[in-house]
Amino acid sequence: MLENTLVAVFVLIYGLIIGSFLNVCIYRIPIGKSVAKGRSYCPHCDSLIPWYLNIPLFSYLCLRGRCGNCQAPISPIYPLVEALNGILYLLAWYTYGLSVEGLFAAILLSLLVVVAFIDMKHKIIPNSLVIMIFVLGVLHAVYQSVYLGVDWYLGIIGLVAASVPLLLIMLIYPQGMGGGDVKLMAAAGVFLGPKILLALFIGALCGGFFSFFLLACRKGTMKSEIPFGPFLSFGIFTAVIFGEALLSLYLSTFF
């Protein structure tokens, strides 16, 4: 019991630290800045942030959400991303344990966090992130094929099963689907295999409900541009963490 608690604390702290780096990615990738060079700085006064004021969650709370130099407000998105990534790492550990499969899941979930928040703000899904998810999917497929005996071609099935329906939707109704969404699901399909259909269903369902909600509240129209990346990312997350349980429940219920 104590050992599991210590592992959970370690996983959570590690997730929070990686979440702090994800904030750098979310801010810098859309504007073309390197995420590997240069220390963190305040976007308002450009002052460098010392390490003791860059501790995930803790620094934000101690500073009461303001820059320690210019007192400009710090976006609550920063602690949200850190906390979210920590929780996702806990879920990956709870689902897969301290394993290679759990490591793959954690990396994918972190990439999805970056995709979701960039798409929400800028309405784009950068190709660099799609490429990283694709490469991760290929490595995951190779690992499963070599060490777990999973058929290697399932990744190809996932790629096609996810991309073709979305590509048709994009061609028929360009306003409802972007090329980034298609590429994201194609790349994630390599990772998930046939389970990508579950991710696609959940993502489309959540996106549809959100669109209907905006229409019902008169906050949008049929022509409103809605970033679909966050909903697809949520669908992929669900398939990664709860996919086996949901599929087992479905099969036991109807068959």
C-alpha positions as CSV (number, residue, x, y, z in Angstrom):
1,M,0.0,0.0,0.0
2,L,2.8,2.4,1.0
3,E,4.8,1.4,-2.1
4,N,1.8,2.2,-4.4
5,T,1.3,5.5,-2.7
6,L,4.9,6.5,-3.2
7,V,4.8,5.4,-6.8
8,A,1.6,7.4,-7.4
9,V,3.2,10.5,-5.8
10,F,6.3,10.1,-8.0
11,V,4.2,9.6,-11.1
12,L,2.1,12.7,-10.3
13,I,5.2,14.9,-9.6
14,Y,6.8,13.7,-12.8
15,G,3.6,14.5,-14.7
16,L,3.5,18.0,-13.3
17,I,7.1,18.6,-14.3
18,I,6.4,17.4,-17.8
19,G,3.2,19.5,-17.8
20,S,5.3,22.6,-17.2
21,F,7.3,21.8,-20.3
22,L,4.1,21.3,-22.2
23,N,3.2,24.9,-21.4
24,V,6.4,25.9,-23.2
25,C,5.4,23.8,-26.2
26,I,1.9,25.2,-26.3
27,Y,3.2,28.8,-26.2
28,R,6.2,28.5,-28.5
29,I,5.2,26.0,-31.3
30,P,2.5,28.1,-32.9
31,I,4.8,31.1,-33.1
32,G,7.8,29.1,-34.5
33,K,10.1,29.4,-31.4
34,S,12.3,26.6,-30.3
35,V,11.1,24.7,-27.3
36,A,14.6,23.4,-26.5
37,K,16.5,26.7,-26.3
38,G,16.0,29.6,-24.0
39,R,14.7,29.8,-20.5
40,S,11.1,30.5,-19.6
41,Y,10.2,34.1,-19.5
42,C,7.2,36.3,-18.8
43,P,5.3,37.1,-22.0
44,H,4.4,40.6,-20.7
45,C,7.7,42.0,-19.4
46,D,10.1,39.4,-21.0
47,S,11.9,38.9,-17.7
48,L,13.5,35.5,-17.2
49,I,11.7,33.3,-14.6
50,P,14.0,31.9,-11.9
51,W,13.8,28.2,-11.2
52,Y,12.3,28.8,-7.7
53,L,9.4,30.6,-9.3
54,N,8.9,27.9,-12.0
55,I,7.8,25.0,-9.8
56,P,4.6,23.4,-11.2
57,L,1.4,24.5,-9.5
58,F,3.3,25.6,-6.4
59,S,4.8,28.8,-7.9
60,Y,1.4,29.8,-9.4
61,L,-0.3,29.5,-6.0
62,C,2.5,31.3,-4.2
63,L,2.5,34.2,-6.7
64,R,-1.3,34.3,-6.6
65,G,-1.4,34.0,-10.4
66,R,0.8,37.0,-11.1
67,C,4.3,37.6,-12.5
68,G,6.8,38.1,-9.8
69,N,8.4,41.0,-11.7
70,C,5.7,43.0,-13.4
71,Q,2.7,41.7,-11.5
72,A,0.9,41.0,-14.8
73,P,-1.7,38.2,-14.5
74,I,-0.6,34.7,-15.4
75,S,-3.1,32.7,-17.4
76,P,-4.8,29.9,-15.4
77,I,-4.1,27.7,-18.4
78,Y,-0.6,27.1,-17.1
79,P,-1.5,25.4,-13.8
80,L,-4.4,23.7,-15.6
81,V,-2.1,22.1,-18.1
82,E,0.3,21.0,-15.4
83,A,-2.4,19.5,-13.2
84,L,-4.1,17.8,-16.2
85,N,-0.9,16.2,-17.3
86,G,-0.2,15.0,-13.8
87,I,-3.7,13.4,-13.6
88,L,-3.2,11.8,-17.1
89,Y,0.1,10.2,-16.0
90,L,-1.7,8.8,-12.9
91,L,-4.3,7.3,-15.2
92,A,-1.7,5.8,-17.5
93,W,0.1,4.3,-14.5
94,Y,-3.2,3.0,-13.0
95,T,-4.1,1.4,-16.4
96,Y,-0.8,0.0,-17.5
97,G,1.5,0.1,-14.4
98,L,5.2,1.0,-14.6
99,S,5.6,-0.6,-18.1
100,V,6.7,0.2,-21.6
101,E,3.1,0.3,-22.6
102,G,2.4,2.8,-19.8
103,L,5.3,5.0,-21.1
104,F,3.9,4.9,-24.6
105,A,0.5,5.9,-23.3
106,A,1.9,8.8,-21.2
107,I,3.9,10.2,-24.1
108,L,0.8,10.1,-26.4
109,L,-1.4,11.7,-23.7
110,S,1.1,14.6,-23.3
111,L,1.2,15.2,-27.1
112,L,-2.6,15.2,-27.1
113,V,-2.6,17.9,-24.4
114,V,-0.4,20.1,-26.5
115,V,-2.6,19.4,-29.6
116,A,-5.8,20.2,-27.8
117,F,-4.7,23.5,-26.3
118,I,-3.0,24.8,-29.4
119,D,-6.1,24.0,-31.5
120,M,-8.4,25.7,-29.0
121,K,-6.4,28.9,-29.1
122,H,-5.0,29.0,-32.7
123,K,-7.4,26.6,-34.5
124,I,-4.4,24.7,-36.0
125,I,-2.8,21.3,-35.4
126,P,0.9,21.7,-36.2
127,N,2.4,19.1,-38.5
128,S,5.3,18.6,-36.1
129,L,3.0,17.2,-33.5
130,V,1.2,15.0,-36.0
131,I,4.6,13.6,-37.1
132,M,5.6,12.9,-33.5
133,I,2.4,11.0,-32.9
134,F,2.9,9.1,-36.1
135,V,6.5,8.1,-35.2
136,L,5.3,7.2,-31.7
137,G,2.6,5.0,-33.2
138,V,5.1,3.2,-35.5
139,L,7.4,2.6,-32.5
140,H,4.5,1.4,-30.5
141,A,3.4,-1.0,-33.3
142,V,6.9,-2.4,-33.6
143,Y,7.1,-2.9,-29.8
144,Q,3.8,-4.7,-29.7
145,S,4.6,-6.8,-32.7
146,V,8.0,-7.9,-31.4
147,Y,7.3,-8.3,-27.7
148,L,3.6,-8.9,-27.4
149,G,2.8,-10.7,-30.6
150,V,0.3,-8.2,-31.8
151,D,-0.2,-8.2,-35.6
152,W,1.8,-5.3,-37.1
153,Y,-0.8,-4.5,-39.8
154,L,-3.4,-3.4,-37.2
155,G,-1.7,0.0,-37.2
156,I,-2.3,0.3,-41.0
157,I,-5.9,-0.6,-40.4
158,G,-6.2,2.1,-37.8
159,L,-4.7,4.7,-40.0
160,V,-7.1,4.0,-42.9
161,A,-10.1,3.5,-40.7
162,A,-9.7,6.9,-39.1
163,S,-8.5,9.0,-42.0
164,V,-10.8,7.9,-44.8
165,P,-14.1,8.8,-43.1
166,L,-12.8,12.2,-42.0
167,L,-11.3,12.9,-45.4
168,L,-14.6,12.3,-47.0
169,I,-16.3,14.6,-44.5
170,M,-13.7,17.3,-45.2
171,L,-14.2,17.0,-49.0
172,I,-18.0,17.2,-48.6
173,Y,-18.2,19.8,-45.9
174,P,-14.8,21.7,-45.7
175,Q,-16.1,24.0,-42.9
176,G,-16.8,21.1,-40.6
177,M,-13.4,19.4,-40.7
178,G,-9.8,20.5,-41.2
179,G,-6.8,18.8,-42.7
180,G,-5.1,18.8,-39.3
181,D,-8.0,16.7,-37.8
182,V,-7.6,14.1,-40.5
183,K,-3.9,13.9,-40.1
184,L,-4.2,13.7,-36.3
185,M,-6.6,10.7,-36.5
186,A,-4.5,9.0,-39.1
187,A,-1.4,9.3,-36.9
188,A,-3.3,8.2,-33.8
189,G,-4.8,5.3,-35.8
190,V,-1.3,3.9,-36.2
191,F,-1.0,3.9,-32.4
192,L,-4.4,2.6,-31.6
193,G,-5.2,0.2,-34.5
194,P,-8.9,-0.7,-34.8
195,K,-9.6,1.1,-31.4
196,I,-9.3,4.3,-33.3
197,L,-12.9,3.8,-34.4
198,L,-13.9,4.1,-30.7
199,A,-11.9,7.3,-30.4
200,L,-13.5,8.7,-33.6
201,F,-17.0,7.9,-32.3
202,I,-16.4,9.5,-28.9
203,G,-14.7,12.5,-30.4
204,A,-17.4,13.0,-33.0
205,L,-20.1,12.6,-30.3
206,C,-18.6,15.1,-28.0
207,G,-18.0,17.6,-30.8
208,G,-21.6,17.2,-32.0
209,F,-23.0,17.8,-28.6
210,F,-20.8,20.9,-28.1
211,S,-21.9,22.3,-31.5
212,F,-25.6,21.6,-30.7
213,F,-25.1,23.4,-27.3
214,L,-23.6,26.5,-29.0
215,L,-26.6,26.5,-31.5
216,A,-29.1,26.1,-28.7
217,C,-27.6,28.9,-26.7
218,R,-27.2,31.0,-29.9
219,K,-23.5,31.3,-29.3
220,G,-22.7,30.1,-32.8
221,T,-24.2,29.2,-36.2
222,M,-23.9,26.4,-38.7
223,K,-20.9,28.3,-40.2
224,S,-19.1,28.8,-37.0
225,E,-15.5,27.5,-37.0
226,I,-15.1,25.1,-34.0
227,P,-11.8,23.5,-33.2
228,F,-12.3,19.8,-33.4
229,G,-8.9,18.8,-32.1
230,P,-9.8,18.9,-28.4
231,F,-12.7,16.5,-28.9
232,L,-10.7,14.1,-31.1
233,S,-7.9,14.2,-28.4
234,F,-10.5,13.4,-25.8
235,G,-11.7,10.4,-27.9
236,I,-8.1,9.2,-28.3
237,F,-7.5,9.5,-24.6
238,T,-10.7,7.5,-23.8
239,A,-9.6,4.8,-26.2
240,V,-6.1,4.6,-24.7
241,I,-7.2,4.5,-21.0
242,F,-10.7,3.0,-21.1
243,G,-10.7,1.3,-24.6
244,E,-10.4,-2.3,-23.5
245,A,-13.0,-1.9,-20.7
246,L,-15.5,-0.1,-23.0
247,L,-15.1,-2.7,-25.8
248,S,-15.5,-5.6,-23.3
249,L,-18.6,-4.0,-21.9
250,Y,-20.0,-3.5,-25.4
251,L,-19.3,-7.1,-26.5
252,S,-20.6,-8.6,-23.3
253,T,-23.8,-6.5,-23.5
254,F,-24.7,-7.1,-27.1
255,F,-23.0,-10.5,-27.9
